[in-house]
Amino acid sequence: MVKSKPTQDSMSLWWLGAPAHLAAPRKIGQLLLTDGNRKVGLTYSDEWLQHGFALSEDLPLARGVFLPKELDMAAGAIDDARPDRWGERVIRNLYRPDRLSVLEYLYFAGDDRFGALGVSMLADAYQPCANGAMSSLNSLPEMERAIAAVLADQPLDEKWTRLLSPGPSFGGTRPKSLIEMEGSQWVVKFSAGEDFDTELVEHATLRLAAQCGIQVVKSRALRLAHGHAVAVKRFDRQGGQRSHVISANTVFRAAGLQQGYPELAQALRRIGRSETIRSQQTELFTRMVFNILMDNTDDHEKNHAFIRADDGFYALSPAFDVVPSVQGLGQQQLRVGLRGAESTIENALSEVQAFGLNKDTATQVVRRVVDVVNGWKDAFQALGVTSKDIQQLEQYIDGPRLKTQRQQFSQ
């Protein structure tokens, strides 16, 4: 267990996006714990107001305290810099702080957090929560044992603490940490103890999505004693530079939008570069169709992200966390079309104009995705997915509801 720092109600927020050899961290402003310790607000510094940028649409460059509307959240894009359920669990196990508000979670996420923001207890210097050194691929077996200890709520020794401390800021519920591989940082996800090899299936699903022309994160399946881990290359790092990334959740909240694919497609018209909007909207439509046909109904607002370029415009991040839910729920997490979140191609085609498409062009996209998804079993078998897992997937991907839809668009 790492000795935690004393609690405090104000910390500083820093910009780490410039290449390390060009500039030191720049102070963005102060983070303030308010509303009975249930909200984290932001006040911009004078220097950031003059030379910085709005972190999200609901954090415009203006004086005053910006607060989230909901409890247990941070303002605007800052909320994307805090850990999700797995990260919170690691922080509780590693640091055992006297208080665990959103402000503490933001701080203990550390220097390797997602995106380009940093949190310091000092008002005028960036001094992050110390993380362990980045592990290598050789540490994978020990990392798996350390994660098993966290899942069992067992105390961690110093070695296991070093293995897990670099990566608690990454979202989702599945166990994960960071490793250095091929000169880059990769997020490694592990099984939470289920028999189904979700990690290998995620790798196979990403490869299948790429065959549809979808931009996906680079992934590798890593064999373990039982099953696999999946390593996903970080898309918020380009060489030595960190990228500012906002989730679809932040986009929706900032603009007061209903959470839906058509709404995201329209948001691209505001935050995207004009010459790429049409291709980005088509990409988003393709991802939606693929998610429907592959029974990926866990396509929630934090599983879509946008990367800020140096010119201030945003573009879709590579697709990530794309894996069949193996539930056959028939409902996506986001609104698809006129029939709400219903997981049907008919629903997907009901609002194609929001994606800058006409019905014929959208139908061509559907047919292209269908042609690839029709070969999902061969593709998964080629990557080593077991017959047992394929049979479980087949029940839903090739079940009457989804297979019938594919047949209607097969060429």
Secondary structure, DSSP 8 states (H G I E B T S, - for coil): --------SEEEEEE--S-TTT---EEEEEEEEETTTTEEEEEE-HHHHHH---SSTTS-S-SS-B--SSSSEESGGGGGGS--HHHHHHHHHHH--S---HHHHHHHT-TT-SSSEEEESSSSS---------EEGGGHHHHHHHHHHHHTT----HHHHHHHTT-TT--SSS-EEEEEETTEEEEEE---S-SS-HHHHHHHHHHHHHHTT--B--EEEEE-SSSEEEEEE-SSEETTEE--EEEHHHHHHHHT--SBHHHHHHHHHHHB-GGGHHHHHHHHHHHHHHHHHTT-----TTS-EEEE-TTS-EEE--B-S----SS---B-SSB-BTTBTB--HHHHGGGGGGGT--HHHHHHHHHHHHHHHTTHHHHHHHTT--HHHHHHHHHHHTSHHHHHHHHHH--
